[in-house]
Each structure stands twice: as C-alpha cells, then as structure tokens.
Amino acid sequence: MSNLINFKVSFKSKIINFNNWDLQSTVDQIKNYLEEKTTLPKDSQKLLWKGRILKDGQVNLKELTVQEGSKLMLMGTLPTQIEQVNKMDKRIEEQKRIAPSLRLKRQQHPKKSGPDPNSTYTFHKISVIDEFPNPEKARKLLEKLRDDRGVKAIMAEKRWSVGELTELTPFEASILGYNRNKGELIAIRLRTDDLSGFRYYDSIRKVLLHELTHNVWSDHDDNFHALNRQLNKDVVSLDWTAHGAHTLSSGDYYNPINEEEELENDITYEAGTYKLGSNSSNISDTMNTPETRRQRLAAAALSRLTKKEEKELDEGCGSINKTL
C-alpha cells in the first residue's frame, strides 16, 4: 500500500492541491506549504479537519486519518486584508474631520409613556459620508436598519450594543462590511459601485446580520454560520410577532385582521421581548388565509440565506478583532 496520497485544502473559495504527500507529513509541514501558496502566516492559520482546528503541529496525516481525496479547510485573515481594514478606519476618521460642521442635530422627543427599556441595545451613533451623493438617503437607510423591528428585537434578545453604525466607502469594492472590536463600530457598504444608487435593503440587512454575528464569533466557522443563519430566520419571525402576529404550531406566523386591536389586546412588551397574550393559543383556521400564508412564505424566502450568499458575505467581510 502506497504511503503517498493526494488531498486538498480550501481557502477563501480557492483550492490548494497537495499531490503525492507522504502520510508521515505533519500539520506543521502542511502549514509551511500553505504559507508559501497563500502568503498567510503560519501563526495566523487555522487548519480544520472534520470540524475541529488542528492545534498539534506534530500530528501527521496518517494519525489524522486523512485519505486520498480528502479536503481540509484553512481559515485566517491575510495581511493585505488587515491593511485594508486599517486604511478604512483611517479614511472614516478623515471623513469625520472634514465633514461640514453646519449639520443641525436632530432633537429627539422622548415619548411621555417612559423610556424604552431596550434603548441600551441599539446602534448609538449613525454616520454617513457627506461628500457622496444623497447623504440624507444614506442616513435614512442606516436609520431604517437601526429601527428595523426584526433587528431591534435581535439586538434586545442578544443584549447587543453597537457604538456606531457607519457607511462604508464603495471604493472598497471587495468588502461589503466589517465589525471592529466586536461591536465598537460596524461599517456597511450601502451604495452601488458606480455611486448611481443604493443596494437593495434586504441584501444590506443580510450584511448587517453577518457583521453582528462577529459580536460572538470571529472566524467564519460552523459556529459562526449557524448563528448567522439563525439571525436571518429570527429577523423575520421577530419582526412578524412585533407587528402583532401569532405563532402557529408549525412555527409559522399570521397577521390578525385588525392589527391595531390585536396589538393593544394580545401583545405585551416585557424585558426586551414581545410576548403573546392568553388569546394566542386559540387560533381560528379561518384567519389563516391564503393571503397571510403567501405573506409568510414571501418573507421567509426573502430572508433565507443561500449558500452562494453565505460565501459572498464571507469573502466580502473585512472584520478582524483588534485593540485600539
């Protein structure tokens, strides 16, 4: 039986082939070869096999039961990507310094009913690049993300607080967004590459949910993707219940006929979550109309994160953890 095998390692949608490698080859030797092929420093590499990170550099392929045709995964942030994020940080700070000082601060009038118990779990500052066309539309788009019922419900449930939500320059065409220091600042690309318009709201919201996932997980591993997929489901379900919908036994939702009355009678606001009243358990089949079913299916389909989108979001993410 031959001691030589062929296997491969995937890294950022690329495949690195290992041809005729001895089964006695160690993880360290594999990482040295990967550094040559990817420029990713060995110390920054996270090599995964069967869902776990290979930390012992002296373990060989035979001990790992790597076989002919096996596929490993490499994760890590390239030095060029780190440099890109640093440049973006500097550019954002520069834009803030040169931004016109004549903007009037909008005064917010608190509701007489009392303070919002979830005001802590939000985006505390919003900023745009005033030198680009239609900065007021960019600001409204970020405010829409901040005030999105599904996003607000997620922020409250997870107890997430983000210091600043800002516009990312579209000139960084390879990056859709990034999260600095797990919520200190999140930057999202809003505009199309030619600056003629804005990207679709649903796609922008998916980028935001991706970057919010970095509040918990740094690397794009299975844990990260599991949470990100859950957030994309929650943003619809939590938004639906926030508007007065009831949960069905199947986990679907429907909107009551008289939404305002249902909101007043059946939903109470408590500790950052929306809770159904006692009437929620007795749902008439006649209220589960084709129209409400169509709305539920359309909302779910729109929010569903496809494998292609997941891959594009991973590749377009510039998030790293750094201490300023």
Secondary structure, DSSP 4 states (H G I P E B T S, - for coil): --SEEEEEEEETTEEEEEEEEETT-BHHHHHHHHHHHH---GGG-EEEETTEE---TT-BTTTTT--TT-EEEEE---HHHHHHHHHHHHHHHHHHHHS-TTPPPPPP---TT---TTTTSSB--EE--TTSS-HHHHHHHHHHHHH-HHHHHHHHHHT--BSEEEEEPTT-TT--EEEETTTTEEEEE-B-TTSSSB--HHHHHHHHHHHHHTTT-SS-SHHHHHHHHHHHHHHHHHHHHHTT-EE-TTS-EE--SSHHHHHHHHEEEETTEEEE-GGGG---GGGS-HHHHHHHHHHHHHH---HHHHHHHHHTB--B----
